Amino acid sequence: MKLRNILLSGVMALSCLTASAQDAPKTEYVFNPHWYVQGQIGAQYTLGEVKFGDLVSPNIQLGVGRQFTPVWGARFSVNAWQSKGGINNFDNGMNIGKDKFSWKYIAPEIDGTLNLTNALFGYNPTRTVNVGLMAGIGLNIGFSNDEAINLANADHQSVSFNHGSENFAYVWDGSKVRLVGRLGANVDFRINDAFSLGIEANANVLSDHYNSKKAGNGDWYFNALVGLRYNIGQTYTTRTVTPPAPVEKVVERIVEKIVEVPAKVTASETARVNGGKMRREIFFTIAKNQINQEGYKKIQEIVDFMKKYPEATVTVTGYADRGTGTATFNDRIAARRADVVEAELVNRGIARDRIVKSSKGSRVQPFNDNDMNRVTICIAED
């Protein structure tokens, strides 16, 4: 018995510590929708037939966006500078090298953005690294295509000097506006609440006419950018949240799996009516306040006595055993044990003003046996 009580006390103490940790106030971040501006610089690679380095151009991008939720947002950006192309150069049917050409463009686009990190791991505005995805559509306005035009004119002026099957069938002049689609990804490194440093890579596809050559497939360019993002205004607020779960609920769940102590019957349990007085003891299992079938029988005996003696009153006192639980928990469970007995008496027709209810917690132990002190004692007197 003593060993069991020691073990139960240890479990109860551990449970209370766990519950206290769970009930500690927590700081919760509350997202605020906000605008941001962004400036980026980098390089562009335009897909073509010459060496990689010959098709790399400088690139810039300016953007303004709105973060609607921790996960979803939208951005309007303007990407610009130049694109490059290359074509095989033939002389009398022999490939003598490659010609390179470039042109200018400006591309306003609208993207939908997804904060993948927040979507997978929850919102945290103080997180150092965030990974995102984007997809969008826009317009590419090309101009200053003089280098391609000059190469195309040279083909027509010379029999031996031409670009073979890689012809300039789609060479264009002036300015041309074409639809462009974009897919991309970004990684942002938080500096503070206002600023972050970002790396972005995106792929853009247009019609076959973009690089002036006829190839039978879409034309592509790829941007790699690095830049700063500035969040406008307060992006989040904080609030303190205290979990509502009370300590005793945790204790009840743990303890009831360890032991269920049956009610014990002693000489004090024997019904006695002496000069218009009756005492009944309703026993409970550990950390519980549910009345068992034996308890209902005893309550009915009190009810019968009270109806037989209309002037009688009954004192209902709840207790808890000192061997398990904290003083606070024991006060609560003892009070509940008194409450349920009082409620059952009232439910069976005893007026509430004939009932005197109290609770002693574990401060008073009416029995020497620890487990018997999980009890409500009813004393009815005429």
Residue, then its C-alpha position, 0 to 999 in steps of 0.5 A: m500500500k505504501l509503495r503504491n502511494i509513493l508511486l502515485s505521488g511521484v506520478m501526480a507530481l510529474s503530471c502537475l509539472t507537465a501540466s504547469a509547463q503546458d499551461a505556461p503563457k505562450t507568445e503567439y504571432v498575429f499576421n498583418p496583411h502588408w505591402y512591400v517594395q523590392g529592388q533586384i539586380g542580376a543576370q539573364y541567360t537567353l537559351g540559344e546555340v552559342k556558348f553559355g557565356d556569350l548569352v549572359s546579359p545584365n538584368i534588373q527588376l523592380g517590384v511592389g507586392r502585397q502579402f495577403t496571408p502568411v502563405w499567399g501574396a501577389r507581386f507586380s514587377v518590371n524586369a528589364w535590360q537586354s537579351k542575346g541570341g546566336i546563330n551559325n555563320f556559313d561561308n560556301g556551306m562551311n560553318i565558320g563560326k557563330d554570330k551573336f546579337s542582342w536587343k533590349y526589352i522591358a517586361p511588366e508581369i504579375d505573379g502569385t506568390l507562395n511562402l512555402t516555409n510558412a505553408l509547411f511549418g507554420y507562420n513565424p515572422t522571426r524565422t531567418v530563412n523563408v523559401g517561396l514559389m511564384a508563377g505569373i504572366g505578363l508582357n514582354i516589350g522588345f525593341s532595338n533589334d538592329e543587330a539581328i536585322n543587320l545579320a538578316n540583311a547580310d544573308h540577302q546580299s551575299v550568296s556565300f554568306n548566310h546562316g543556313s537553315e537557322n534563318f531569320a524568318y521571324v526577324w522583327d523591327g521597331s518594338k514588339v509586345r508578346l505574352v510571357g509566362r513565368l515560373g520561379a523560386n526565391v529564398d529570403f534571408r531576414i535581416n529584421d522586421a522591415f528588411s530581407l535579402g533575397i535570391e530569386a531564379n525564374a524561367n520565362v517563356l515566349s513565342d518562337h518569334y522573340n529571338s528572330k529565328k524560326a525554330g518551331n518551339g518557344d523561346w526561353y530566358f532565365n533570370a538570376l537576381v539578388g536584392l533587398r525587400y522592404n516591408i511597409g508598416q507593421t507586418y505582425t503583432t503578438r499576443t499572449v495565450t494561456p492554454p485553457a486545460p486545467v491541471e486536474k484534467v491531466v492528473e485524472r487521465i494519468v492516474e486513472k490508468i494506474v489504479e482504480v480502488p474499489a469502495k471499502v465497507t467498514a462498520s461505519e458504513t452500516a446504516r444506523v438510525n439513532g434518535g432520528k439520525m442517519r450517516r451514509e458514506i459515498f466512496f469514489t475511485i481515485a481522482k474521480n467524482q462519479i457516483n457508483q451503484e452502491g453510492y446511489k443506493k445510499i443516497q436513496e436511503i438518505v432520501d427516504f430518511m429525509k422524507k420520513y422526517p420532513e424537518a430533518t436536514v442533511t450535511v454533505t461533506g466532500y473529502a480527498d485522500r492526502g496520499t495523492g494529488t496536490a492540495t489545490f487539486n484535492d480541494r477541487i475534487a473534494a468539492r466536486r464530490a460534494d456537489v454531485v451528491e447534493a445534485e442527486l439529492v435535489n434530483r430525488g426531491i430533497a429541497r436544497d435549503r435542507i442540505v448543508k454542503s461543505s468540502k474539507g479537501s485533504r486537510v481533514q482525513p476521516f479514516n485511517d486508511n488513506d484510500m477511504n478518504r475519497v468520500t462524501i459523508c452525509i449525516a441526516e438529522d431530524 
